[in-house]
Amino acid sequence: MLDKIFSIDPRLMQIARQAEADCAEPFARIAQIAEYNEAKVLKAFADQRIGESHLLGTTGYGYGDRGRDALDAVFAQVFEAEDALVRHHFVSGTHALSVALFGVLRPGDTLLSLTGTPYDTLEETIGLRGQGNGSLRDFGIHYTEIPLTPEGGFNLAAIREQAATAKVAYIQRSRGYSLRPSLSVDTISQAIQAVRSVNPEAIVMVDNCYGEFAEDREPLAVGADLIVGSLIKNPGGGIAQTGGYIAGKARLVELCAYRLTAVGMGKEVGCSLNQNRQMYMGFFHAPSVVGNALKISVFASRMFSLLGYRAYPAYDEKRTDIITAICLEKPEALIAFCQGIQKGSPIDSFVAPEPWDMPGYDSQVIMAAGAFTMGASIELSADAPLRDPYAVWMQGGLTYTSGKLGVLQAAQNLLEQGLLSI
C-alpha cells in the first residue's frame, strides 16, 4: 500500500519487508525500554503533583514561576538528579553545554575530554578554533583530550594518568560526525570509576544529546555529576519549540544558573512566557517518540546494509542513541540521500537541500530537516559534512511509519539518480 501512495519501487519494498522482519527482536527491546521510561515520566508527573496551573506561563522577571520550578523537579526525578535547570532560554544543545562549562570552570582549571575532540560546534567554545572570541581558552582554562581507543572505547589507562589534575572530565555520549560507537551508560560508568580512582573531586560532565531515553537509565545513575541536553532533541518529544536542560548536583546546577542569568539570581528569574505547556507535554511524550526514532534508526541500518552499504551501528547492536551513520562513499550519493529524506518530510518536502558553509563547522554541511521545529533532530533528519568517507548521520522520526517512508524515499532517490543498483 505504501508503495502505491509514494511510488516506491517494488524491489525496495520487498527489501524493506525483509529488513522489518530481521528487526523484530531489536524492536521488541526498544518497546520494553520505552514502556519503562514512560512509566518513570508518568510517576514523576504524579509525584510532583503537576496540575493545570503549572502549564501557564509568566512574564517579566518570572519570580515565583510554579510551572518552571516544577518542571525542573520533574526532570530531576526522572534523571535521578539533585536539581535541574530546564529553560526555553537555551538556544541549542551547544548553548547549554557552553553555559555548563563556563558555569563550573574557572581560570587555571583544566577541562579534560575523555572522548577525544568534541563535536564541531563546541570547538570554538573551547578555543580549538578561533582566537579572542571569549572562548574558555581566552579565559585561561586549559584543555586536553584523550582519544578513544581504535575500537571506540575509553582509554582507561590514559584516564587514570591524566584525570588527577582535571577540574572537569567531559564525555560526549553520541558519536558526533564520526563512525565510533555511541557510549552506553555502562561504558560511561567505567570511565567515571577511572576518574574517581585518581580524582574524587573532579566534575564528570556528560553531553547527553541524542541519548536520553535510549536506555532505561541516564549517566547520573552511574555517578556523573552533570548531564546536558537539548529540548529539540530527545527530551522535547517533538513538541518543545526550543530549549535545553542541565541536571545533576544541586550546587553545580546553581553555578550553571548563575551563568545563564546573573550571579545571585540564578534560577529565581527567567519567565516561562507560553512555553511551559509544550515543555511538559514534550517530556511526557519523549519516551514514546524516542522509541519510534530508535526503531526508525534500526530499520534504516538494516535496510541500507541489505542494499550493500556500511551502517553503524548494525541493526542488531544495542542502541545507546538515536543516530545511524551510513557510509555512502560518494558526495553525490550523500546529497541524493539527504534530498530523499527531505522528500519524505512533512514540512518543506518540495525543497532540495544543498551543501553550505554552516556556522561552527570547518567543512560544508548538508542538512535534510523537513521539521515542524527548525533544527529539531528528534524529527526525521539527516546531515553530514562533505568530507571522506561521505557518511550521513540520520536521526529522529516522530512516528515509525513516517520515518520508514523517509528512509524509503532516500533509497528511491538514490535509485532514480542511478546511484544505487538492486
TORVO-786302 format. One record per residue (C-alpha): residue number from 1; x, y, z. Coordinates in steps of 0.05 Angstrom, whole numbers, plus 5000, padded with zeros to 4 digits. Layout:
N
<rec num="NUM" X="X" Y="Y" Z="Z"/>
...
***
This chain:
422
<rec num="1" X="5000" Y="5000" Z="5000"/>
<rec num="2" X="5055" Y="5050" Z="5018"/>
<rec num="3" X="5090" Y="5039" Z="4952"/>
<rec num="4" X="5026" Y="5060" Z="4914"/>
<rec num="5" X="5018" Y="5125" Z="4953"/>
<rec num="6" X="5091" Y="5146" Z="4947"/>
<rec num="7" X="5113" Y="5109" Z="4883"/>
<rec num="8" X="5167" Y="5068" Z="4917"/>
<rec num="9" X="5200" Y="5016" Z="4873"/>
<rec num="10" X="5170" Y="4946" Z="4889"/>
<rec num="11" X="5240" Y="4918" Z="4896"/>
<rec num="12" X="5255" Y="4968" Z="4951"/>
<rec num="13" X="5190" Y="4950" Z="4985"/>
<rec num="14" X="5210" Y="4877" Z="4985"/>
<rec num="15" X="5277" Y="4894" Z="5016"/>
<rec num="16" X="5241" Y="4937" Z="5068"/>
<rec num="17" X="5196" Y="4878" Z="5087"/>
<rec num="18" X="5257" Y="4835" Z="5097"/>
<rec num="19" X="5290" Y="4890" Z="5139"/>
<rec num="20" X="5229" Y="4895" Z="5184"/>
<rec num="21" X="5227" Y="4820" Z="5194"/>
<rec num="22" X="5300" Y="4820" Z="5213"/>
<rec num="23" X="5288" Y="4877" Z="5263"/>
<rec num="24" X="5233" Y="4842" Z="5303"/>
<rec num="25" X="5278" Y="4827" Z="5363"/>
<rec num="26" X="5310" Y="4896" Z="5367"/>
<rec num="27" X="5241" Y="4928" Z="5360"/>
<rec num="28" X="5216" Y="4887" Z="5419"/>
<rec num="29" X="5275" Y="4910" Z="5462"/>
<rec num="30" X="5262" Y="4982" Z="5444"/>
<rec num="31" X="5188" Y="4976" Z="5462"/>
<rec num="32" X="5206" Y="4948" Z="5530"/>
<rec num="33" X="5253" Y="5006" Z="5546"/>
<rec num="34" X="5203" Y="5057" Z="5521"/>
<rec num="35" X="5149" Y="5028" Z="5566"/>
<rec num="36" X="5194" Y="5031" Z="5627"/>
<rec num="37" X="5215" Y="5103" Z="5613"/>
<rec num="38" X="5143" Y="5125" Z="5601"/>
<rec num="39" X="5126" Y="5097" Z="5669"/>
<rec num="40" X="5183" Y="5136" Z="5701"/>
<rec num="41" X="5159" Y="5201" Z="5670"/>
<rec num="42" X="5086" Y="5189" Z="5689"/>
<rec num="43" X="5108" Y="5174" Z="5761"/>
<rec num="44" X="5147" Y="5239" Z="5764"/>
<rec num="45" X="5087" Y="5279" Z="5740"/>
<rec num="46" X="5045" Y="5247" Z="5795"/>
<rec num="47" X="5097" Y="5254" Z="5850"/>
<rec num="48" X="5108" Y="5328" Z="5834"/>
<rec num="49" X="5033" Y="5339" Z="5834"/>
<rec num="50" X="5032" Y="5372" Z="5765"/>
<rec num="51" X="4967" Y="5409" Z="5754"/>
<rec num="52" X="4936" Y="5453" Z="5701"/>
<rec num="53" X="4964" Y="5516" Z="5734"/>
<rec num="54" X="5035" Y="5491" Z="5721"/>
<rec num="55" X="5022" Y="5495" Z="5646"/>
<rec num="56" X="5012" Y="5570" Z="5649"/>
<rec num="57" X="5069" Y="5618" Z="5638"/>
<rec num="58" X="5096" Y="5682" Z="5669"/>
<rec num="59" X="5125" Y="5747" Z="5642"/>
<rec num="60" X="5178" Y="5796" Z="5663"/>
<rec num="61" X="5226" Y="5772" Z="5716"/>
<rec num="62" X="5188" Y="5707" Z="5725"/>
<rec num="63" X="5191" Y="5708" Z="5801"/>
<rec num="64" X="5150" Y="5651" Z="5832"/>
<rec num="65" X="5140" Y="5614" Z="5766"/>
<rec num="66" X="5109" Y="5550" Z="5793"/>
<rec num="67" X="5108" Y="5515" Z="5726"/>
<rec num="68" X="5181" Y="5529" Z="5712"/>
<rec num="69" X="5204" Y="5505" Z="5780"/>
<rec num="70" X="5160" Y="5442" Z="5780"/>
<rec num="71" X="5187" Y="5424" Z="5711"/>
<rec num="72" X="5257" Y="5426" Z="5740"/>
<rec num="73" X="5234" Y="5377" Z="5793"/>
<rec num="74" X="5203" Y="5330" Z="5742"/>
<rec num="75" X="5267" Y="5328" Z="5701"/>
<rec num="76" X="5308" Y="5319" Z="5764"/>
<rec num="77" X="5266" Y="5259" Z="5788"/>
<rec num="78" X="5267" Y="5224" Z="5721"/>
<rec num="79" X="5341" Y="5234" Z="5710"/>
<rec num="80" X="5359" Y="5219" Z="5784"/>
<rec num="81" X="5388" Y="5288" Z="5795"/>
<rec num="82" X="5390" Y="5332" Z="5856"/>
<rec num="83" X="5367" Y="5390" Z="5814"/>
<rec num="84" X="5355" Y="5411" Z="5742"/>
<rec num="85" X="5354" Y="5475" Z="5701"/>
<rec num="86" X="5303" Y="5467" Z="5645"/>
<rec num="87" X="5294" Y="5531" Z="5605"/>
<rec num="88" X="5270" Y="5554" Z="5537"/>
<rec num="89" X="5325" Y="5606" Z="5541"/>
<rec num="90" X="5376" Y="5555" Z="5518"/>
<rec num="91" X="5380" Y="5565" Z="5443"/>
<rec num="92" X="5413" Y="5498" Z="5428"/>
<rec num="93" X="5449" Y="5439" Z="5459"/>
<rec num="94" X="5515" Y="5474" Z="5446"/>
<rec num="95" X="5490" Y="5535" Z="5485"/>
<rec num="96" X="5470" Y="5491" Z="5544"/>
<rec num="97" X="5538" Y="5457" Z="5543"/>
<rec num="98" X="5573" Y="5525" Z="5539"/>
<rec num="99" X="5534" Y="5551" Z="5598"/>
<rec num="100" X="5551" Y="5489" Z="5638"/>
<rec num="101" X="5626" Y="5492" Z="5622"/>
<rec num="102" X="5632" Y="5567" Z="5636"/>
<rec num="103" X="5589" Y="5557" Z="5698"/>
<rec num="104" X="5635" Y="5507" Z="5733"/>
<rec num="105" X="5704" Y="5523" Z="5705"/>
<rec num="106" X="5749" Y="5579" Z="5730"/>
<rec num="107" X="5815" Y="5609" Z="5704"/>
<rec num="108" X="5871" Y="5559" Z="5713"/>
<rec num="109" X="5825" Y="5499" Z="5713"/>
<rec num="110" X="5834" Y="5442" Z="5665"/>
<rec num="111" X="5780" Y="5413" Z="5620"/>
<rec num="112" X="5796" Y="5341" Z="5601"/>
<rec num="113" X="5756" Y="5309" Z="5545"/>
<rec num="114" X="5753" Y="5233" Z="5554"/>
<rec num="115" X="5723" Y="5223" Z="5484"/>
<rec num="116" X="5774" Y="5258" Z="5440"/>
<rec num="117" X="5757" Y="5321" Z="5401"/>
<rec num="118" X="5686" Y="5343" Z="5416"/>
<rec num="119" X="5631" Y="5356" Z="5366"/>
<rec num="120" X="5648" Y="5411" Z="5316"/>
<rec num="121" X="5604" Y="5465" Z="5346"/>
<rec num="122" X="5640" Y="5462" Z="5413"/>
<rec num="123" X="5709" Y="5473" Z="5384"/>
<rec num="124" X="5703" Y="5549" Z="5384"/>
<rec num="125" X="5672" Y="5549" Z="5454"/>
<rec num="126" X="5733" Y="5512" Z="5480"/>
<rec num="127" X="5782" Y="5552" Z="5437"/>
<rec num="128" X="5805" Y="5498" Z="5390"/>
<rec num="129" X="5787" Y="5544" Z="5332"/>
<rec num="130" X="5785" Y="5620" Z="5331"/>
<rec num="131" X="5821" Y="5667" Z="5378"/>
<rec num="132" X="5799" Y="5725" Z="5420"/>
<rec num="133" X="5725" Y="5708" Z="5416"/>
<rec num="134" X="5714" Y="5695" Z="5490"/>
<rec num="135" X="5727" Y="5621" Z="5490"/>
<rec num="136" X="5746" Y="5580" Z="5551"/>
<rec num="137" X="5819" Y="5585" Z="5529"/>
<rec num="138" X="5814" Y="5661" Z="5526"/>
<rec num="139" X="5794" Y="5659" Z="5600"/>
<rec num="140" X="5855" Y="5618" Z="5619"/>
<rec num="141" X="5822" Y="5550" Z="5621"/>
<rec num="142" X="5867" Y="5494" Z="5598"/>
<rec num="143" X="5843" Y="5439" Z="5552"/>
<rec num="144" X="5869" Y="5370" Z="5537"/>
<rec num="145" X="5838" Y="5308" Z="5508"/>
<rec num="146" X="5846" Y="5233" Z="5509"/>
<rec num="147" X="5829" Y="5198" Z="5443"/>
<rec num="148" X="5784" Y="5138" Z="5446"/>
<rec num="149" X="5814" Y="5071" Z="5430"/>
<rec num="150" X="5813" Y="5046" Z="5358"/>
<rec num="151" X="5752" Y="5005" Z="5377"/>
<rec num="152" X="5716" Y="5068" Z="5401"/>
<rec num="153" X="5722" Y="5054" Z="5476"/>
<rec num="154" X="5752" Y="5094" Z="5533"/>
<rec num="155" X="5827" Y="5092" Z="5543"/>
<rec num="156" X="5820" Y="5077" Z="5617"/>
<rec num="157" X="5896" Y="5075" Z="5630"/>
<rec num="158" X="5905" Y="5144" Z="5600"/>
<rec num="159" X="5846" Y="5170" Z="5640"/>
<rec num="160" X="5878" Y="5146" Z="5705"/>
<rec num="161" X="5943" Y="5180" Z="5684"/>
<rec num="162" X="5913" Y="5248" Z="5665"/>
<rec num="163" X="5850" Y="5258" Z="5705"/>
<rec num="164" X="5885" Y="5275" Z="5770"/>
<rec num="165" X="5892" Y="5348" Z="5752"/>
<rec num="166" X="5826" Y="5357" Z="5715"/>
<rec num="167" X="5771" Y="5402" Z="5743"/>
<rec num="168" X="5721" Y="5375" Z="5691"/>
<rec num="169" X="5723" Y="5307" Z="5658"/>
<rec num="170" X="5680" Y="5314" Z="5596"/>
<rec num="171" X="5644" Y="5257" Z="5559"/>
<rec num="172" X="5607" Y="5262" Z="5493"/>
<rec num="173" X="5557" Y="5206" Z="5493"/>
<rec num="174" X="5538" Y="5206" Z="5419"/>
<rec num="175" X="5584" Y="5193" Z="5360"/>
<rec num="176" X="5581" Y="5263" Z="5331"/>
<rec num="177" X="5608" Y="5265" Z="5260"/>
<rec num="178" X="5648" Y="5202" Z="5269"/>
<rec num="179" X="5637" Y="5128" Z="5259"/>
<rec num="180" X="5657" Y="5108" Z="5330"/>
<rec num="181" X="5603" Y="5076" Z="5374"/>
<rec num="182" X="5559" Y="5119" Z="5417"/>
<rec num="183" X="5571" Y="5104" Z="5490"/>
<rec num="184" X="5526" Y="5063" Z="5534"/>
<rec num="185" X="5512" Y="5082" Z="5606"/>
<rec num="186" X="5551" Y="5020" Z="5629"/>
<rec num="187" X="5611" Y="5042" Z="5588"/>
<rec num="188" X="5607" Y="5112" Z="5616"/>
<rec num="189" X="5606" Y="5082" Z="5686"/>
<rec num="190" X="5675" Y="5051" Z="5673"/>
<rec num="191" X="5704" Y="5119" Z="5654"/>
<rec num="192" X="5674" Y="5152" Z="5715"/>
<rec num="193" X="5704" Y="5100" Z="5760"/>
<rec num="194" X="5772" Y="5111" Z="5728"/>
<rec num="195" X="5767" Y="5186" Z="5740"/>
<rec num="196" X="5744" Y="5177" Z="5812"/>
<rec num="197" X="5802" Y="5129" Z="5827"/>
<rec num="198" X="5852" Y="5186" Z="5818"/>
<rec num="199" X="5809" Y="5249" Z="5827"/>
<rec num="200" X="5747" Y="5241" Z="5871"/>
<rec num="201" X="5733" Y="5316" Z="5866"/>
<rec num="202" X="5731" Y="5320" Z="5790"/>
<rec num="203" X="5666" Y="5342" Z="5759"/>
<rec num="204" X="5643" Y="5290" Z="5708"/>
<rec num="205" X="5600" Y="5324" Z="5655"/>
<rec num="206" X="5564" Y="5284" Z="5601"/>
<rec num="207" X="5538" Y="5313" Z="5536"/>
<rec num="208" X="5474" Y="5272" Z="5536"/>
<rec num="209" X="5448" Y="5296" Z="5469"/>
<rec num="210" X="5413" Y="5242" Z="5427"/>
<rec num="211" X="5418" Y="5192" Z="5485"/>
<rec num="212" X="5360" Y="5209" Z="5532"/>
<rec num="213" X="5312" Y="5150" Z="5539"/>
<rec num="214" X="5351" Y="5105" Z="5493"/>
<rec num="215" X="5366" Y="5063" Z="5554"/>
<rec num="216" X="5330" Y="5051" Z="5620"/>
<rec num="217" X="5376" Y="5098" Z="5659"/>
<rec num="218" X="5417" Y="5160" Z="5648"/>
<rec num="219" X="5490" Y="5176" Z="5664"/>
<rec num="220" X="5474" Y="5208" Z="5731"/>
<rec num="221" X="5452" Y="5140" Z="5756"/>
<rec num="222" X="5525" Y="5115" Z="5750"/>
<rec num="223" X="5560" Y="5174" Z="5782"/>
<rec num="224" X="5562" Y="5231" Z="5731"/>
<rec num="225" X="5556" Y="5300" Z="5763"/>
<rec num="226" X="5522" Y="5337" Z="5706"/>
<rec num="227" X="5485" Y="5318" Z="5643"/>
<rec num="228" X="5466" Y="5367" Z="5589"/>
<rec num="229" X="5419" Y="5364" Z="5530"/>
<rec num="230" X="5373" Y="5399" Z="5482"/>
<rec num="231" X="5297" Y="5400" Z="5482"/>
<rec num="232" X="5293" Y="5399" Z="5406"/>
<rec num="233" X="5325" Y="5331" Z="5411"/>
<rec num="234" X="5301" Y="5271" Z="5452"/>
<rec num="235" X="5271" Y="5302" Z="5516"/>
<rec num="236" X="5228" Y="5352" Z="5479"/>
<rec num="237" X="5188" Y="5296" Z="5446"/>
<rec num="238" X="5180" Y="5336" Z="5382"/>
<rec num="239" X="5134" Y="5385" Z="5418"/>
<rec num="240" X="5180" Y="5432" Z="5455"/>
<rec num="241" X="5195" Y="5491" Z="5409"/>
<rec num="242" X="5263" Y="5507" Z="5437"/>
<rec num="243" X="5305" Y="5500" Z="5500"/>
<rec num="244" X="5353" Y="5455" Z="5537"/>
<rec num="245" X="5369" Y="5427" Z="5605"/>
<rec num="246" X="5425" Y="5418" Z="5655"/>
<rec num="247" X="5415" Y="5367" Z="5710"/>
<rec num="248" X="5457" Y="5338" Z="5766"/>
<rec num="249" X="5488" Y="5360" Z="5832"/>
<rec num="250" X="5449" Y="5418" Z="5862"/>
<rec num="251" X="5509" Y="5463" Z="5874"/>
<rec num="252" X="5535" Y="5454" Z="5803"/>
<rec num="253" X="5466" Y="5467" Z="5774"/>
<rec num="254" X="5464" Y="5531" Z="5815"/>
<rec num="255" X="5531" Y="5554" Z="5786"/>
<rec num="256" X="5504" Y="5540" Z="5716"/>
<rec num="257" X="5442" Y="5580" Z="5731"/>
<rec num="258" X="5485" Y="5638" Z="5753"/>
<rec num="259" X="5519" Y="5635" Z="5685"/>
<rec num="260" X="5453" Y="5632" Z="5647"/>
<rec num="261" X="5423" Y="5692" Z="5684"/>
<rec num="262" X="5464" Y="5730" Z="5735"/>
<rec num="263" X="5505" Y="5713" Z="5797"/>
<rec num="264" X="5460" Y="5715" Z="5858"/>
<rec num="265" X="5396" Y="5709" Z="5816"/>
<rec num="266" X="5404" Y="5643" Z="5780"/>
<rec num="267" X="5341" Y="5600" Z="5777"/>
<rec num="268" X="5297" Y="5652" Z="5811"/>
<rec num="269" X="5289" Y="5693" Z="5748"/>
<rec num="270" X="5271" Y="5677" Z="5676"/>
<rec num="271" X="5199" Y="5679" Z="5656"/>
<rec num="272" X="5169" Y="5619" Z="5620"/>
<rec num="273" X="5124" Y="5660" Z="5575"/>
<rec num="274" X="5079" Y="5609" Z="5539"/>
<rec num="275" X="5130" Y="5552" Z="5537"/>
<rec num="276" X="5112" Y="5511" Z="5598"/>
<rec num="277" X="5056" Y="5470" Z="5566"/>
<rec num="278" X="5099" Y="5450" Z="5506"/>
<rec num="279" X="5158" Y="5430" Z="5550"/>
<rec num="280" X="5115" Y="5389" Z="5597"/>
<rec num="281" X="5078" Y="5355" Z="5540"/>
<rec num="282" X="5141" Y="5343" Z="5501"/>
<rec num="283" X="5175" Y="5310" Z="5561"/>
<rec num="284" X="5113" Y="5267" Z="5573"/>
<rec num="285" X="5115" Y="5242" Z="5500"/>
<rec num="286" X="5190" Y="5236" Z="5497"/>
<rec num="287" X="5200" Y="5162" Z="5515"/>
<rec num="288" X="5149" Y="5140" Z="5463"/>
<rec num="289" X="5177" Y="5187" Z="5410"/>
<rec num="290" X="5248" Y="5165" Z="5425"/>
<rec num="291" X="5225" Y="5093" Z="5418"/>
<rec num="292" X="5198" Y="5109" Z="5348"/>
<rec num="293" X="5263" Y="5144" Z="5330"/>
<rec num="294" X="5303" Y="5084" Z="5353"/>
<rec num="295" X="5260" Y="5036" Z="5312"/>
<rec num="296" X="5270" Y="5080" Z="5250"/>
<rec num="297" X="5345" Y="5081" Z="5263"/>
<rec num="298" X="5347" Y="5006" Z="5268"/>
<rec num="299" X="5305" Y="4998" Z="5205"/>
<rec num="300" X="5349" Y="5046" Z="5166"/>
<rec num="301" X="5412" Y="5008" Z="5188"/>
<rec num="302" X="5384" Y="4942" Z="5165"/>
<rec num="303" X="5353" Y="4969" Z="5101"/>
<rec num="304" X="5416" Y="5002" Z="5077"/>
<rec num="305" X="5461" Y="4944" Z="5098"/>
<rec num="306" X="5416" Y="4899" Z="5054"/>
<rec num="307" X="5428" Y="4949" Z="4998"/>
<rec num="308" X="5503" Y="4940" Z="5006"/>
<rec num="309" X="5524" Y="4999" Z="5048"/>
<rec num="310" X="5562" Y="5000" Z="5114"/>
<rec num="311" X="5516" Y="5023" Z="5171"/>
<rec num="312" X="5536" Y="5040" Z="5243"/>
<rec num="313" X="5513" Y="5013" Z="5289"/>
<rec num="314" X="5490" Y="4948" Z="5260"/>
<rec num="315" X="5415" Y="4937" Z="5265"/>
<rec num="316" X="5422" Y="4884" Z="5319"/>
<rec num="317" X="5471" Y="4922" Z="5364"/>
<rec num="318" X="5447" Y="4952" Z="5429"/>
<rec num="319" X="5425" Y="5024" Z="5417"/>
<rec num="320" X="5451" Y="5079" Z="5462"/>
<rec num="321" X="5428" Y="5139" Z="5420"/>
<rec num="322" X="5381" Y="5152" Z="5361"/>
<rec num="323" X="5434" Y="5161" Z="5307"/>
<rec num="324" X="5451" Y="5115" Z="5250"/>
<rec num="325" X="5511" Y="5131" Z="5206"/>
<rec num="326" X="5510" Y="5105" Z="5134"/>
<rec num="327" X="5573" Y="5107" Z="5091"/>
<rec num="328" X="5550" Y="5128" Z="5021"/>
<rec num="329" X="5621" Y="5133" Z="4993"/>
<rec num="330" X="5608" Y="5188" Z="4943"/>
<rec num="331" X="5589" Y="5262" Z="4952"/>
<rec num="332" X="5533" Y="5257" Z="4901"/>
<rec num="333" X="5504" Y="5196" Z="4937"/>
<rec num="334" X="5507" Y="5234" Z="5003"/>
<rec num="335" X="5469" Y="5293" Z="4973"/>
<rec num="336" X="5418" Y="5247" Z="4940"/>
<rec num="337" X="5405" Y="5212" Z="5006"/>
<rec num="338" X="5392" Y="5277" Z="5043"/>
<rec num="339" X="5348" Y="5302" Z="4987"/>
<rec num="340" X="5308" Y="5238" Z="4991"/>
<rec num="341" X="5299" Y="5246" Z="5066"/>
<rec num="342" X="5273" Y="5316" Z="5053"/>
<rec num="343" X="5223" Y="5289" Z="5003"/>
<rec num="344" X="5196" Y="5244" Z="5057"/>
<rec num="345" X="5187" Y="5300" Z="5107"/>
<rec num="346" X="5120" Y="5332" Z="5126"/>
<rec num="347" X="5147" Y="5403" Z="5121"/>
<rec num="348" X="5184" Y="5432" Z="5060"/>
<rec num="349" X="5183" Y="5365" Z="5024"/>
<rec num="350" X="5189" Y="5404" Z="4959"/>
<rec num="351" X="5256" Y="5434" Z="4979"/>
<rec num="352" X="5322" Y="5404" Z="4955"/>
<rec num="353" X="5377" Y="5415" Z="5008"/>
<rec num="354" X="5446" Y="5433" Z="4983"/>
<rec num="355" X="5513" Y="5436" Z="5019"/>
<rec num="356" X="5530" Y="5503" Z="5051"/>
<rec num="357" X="5581" Y="5537" Z="5097"/>
<rec num="358" X="5545" Y="5527" Z="5163"/>
<rec num="359" X="5569" Y="5568" Z="5223"/>
<rec num="360" X="5611" Y="5527" Z="5272"/>
<rec num="361" X="5635" Y="5475" Z="5221"/>
<rec num="362" X="5700" Y="5472" Z="5182"/>
<rec num="363" X="5670" Y="5435" Z="5122"/>
<rec num="364" X="5609" Y="5447" Z="5081"/>
<rec num="365" X="5549" Y="5414" Z="5112"/>
<rec num="366" X="5485" Y="5387" Z="5081"/>
<rec num="367" X="5423" Y="5381" Z="5125"/>
<rec num="368" X="5356" Y="5350" Z="5110"/>
<rec num="369" X="5305" Y="5371" Z="5162"/>
<rec num="370" X="5233" Y="5380" Z="5139"/>
<rec num="371" X="5212" Y="5391" Z="5211"/>
<rec num="372" X="5156" Y="5426" Z="5248"/>
<rec num="373" X="5210" Y="5457" Z="5292"/>
<rec num="374" X="5272" Y="5485" Z="5257"/>
<rec num="375" X="5332" Y="5441" Z="5271"/>
<rec num="376" X="5294" Y="5391" Z="5313"/>
<rec num="377" X="5335" Y="5327" Z="5306"/>
<rec num="378" X="5284" Y="5286" Z="5344"/>
<rec num="379" X="5244" Y="5295" Z="5280"/>
<rec num="380" X="5268" Y="5256" Z="5219"/>
<rec num="381" X="5331" Y="5290" Z="5195"/>
<rec num="382" X="5398" Y="5274" Z="5163"/>
<rec num="383" X="5461" Y="5314" Z="5159"/>
<rec num="384" X="5534" Y="5308" Z="5144"/>
<rec num="385" X="5597" Y="5347" Z="5128"/>
<rec num="386" X="5620" Y="5337" Z="5056"/>
<rec num="387" X="5684" Y="5300" Z="5071"/>
<rec num="388" X="5710" Y="5230" Z="5067"/>
<rec num="389" X="5680" Y="5177" Z="5079"/>
<rec num="390" X="5617" Y="5214" Z="5056"/>
<rec num="391" X="5576" Y="5184" Z="5112"/>
<rec num="392" X="5508" Y="5212" Z="5131"/>
<rec num="393" X="5483" Y="5215" Z="5202"/>
<rec num="394" X="5409" Y="5202" Z="5205"/>
<rec num="395" X="5365" Y="5210" Z="5267"/>
<rec num="396" X="5295" Y="5223" Z="5292"/>
<rec num="397" X="5225" Y="5209" Z="5268"/>
<rec num="398" X="5162" Y="5226" Z="5308"/>
<rec num="399" X="5124" Y="5165" Z="5283"/>
<rec num="400" X="5151" Y="5099" Z="5257"/>
<rec num="401" X="5111" Y="5100" Z="5192"/>
<rec num="402" X="5132" Y="5170" Z="5172"/>
<rec num="403" X="5205" Y="5154" Z="5188"/>
<rec num="404" X="5203" Y="5089" Z="5149"/>
<rec num="405" X="5175" Y="5127" Z="5089"/>
<rec num="406" X="5231" Y="5178" Z="5095"/>
<rec num="407" X="5283" Y="5123" Z="5093"/>
<rec num="408" X="5248" Y="5092" Z="5032"/>
<rec num="409" X="5247" Y="5159" Z="4997"/>
<rec num="410" X="5322" Y="5165" Z="5008"/>
<rec num="411" X="5333" Y="5097" Z="4976"/>
<rec num="412" X="5285" Y="5114" Z="4920"/>
<rec num="413" X="5322" Y="5179" Z="4904"/>
<rec num="414" X="5388" Y="5142" Z="4901"/>
<rec num="415" X="5357" Y="5091" Z="4854"/>
<rec num="416" X="5326" Y="5144" Z="4808"/>
<rec num="417" X="5392" Y="5182" Z="4803"/>
<rec num="418" X="5429" Y="5119" Z="4782"/>
<rec num="419" X="5469" Y="5117" Z="4846"/>
<rec num="420" X="5440" Y="5051" Z="4872"/>
<rec num="421" X="5436" Y="4984" Z="4838"/>
<rec num="422" X="5389" Y="4929" Z="4862"/>
***
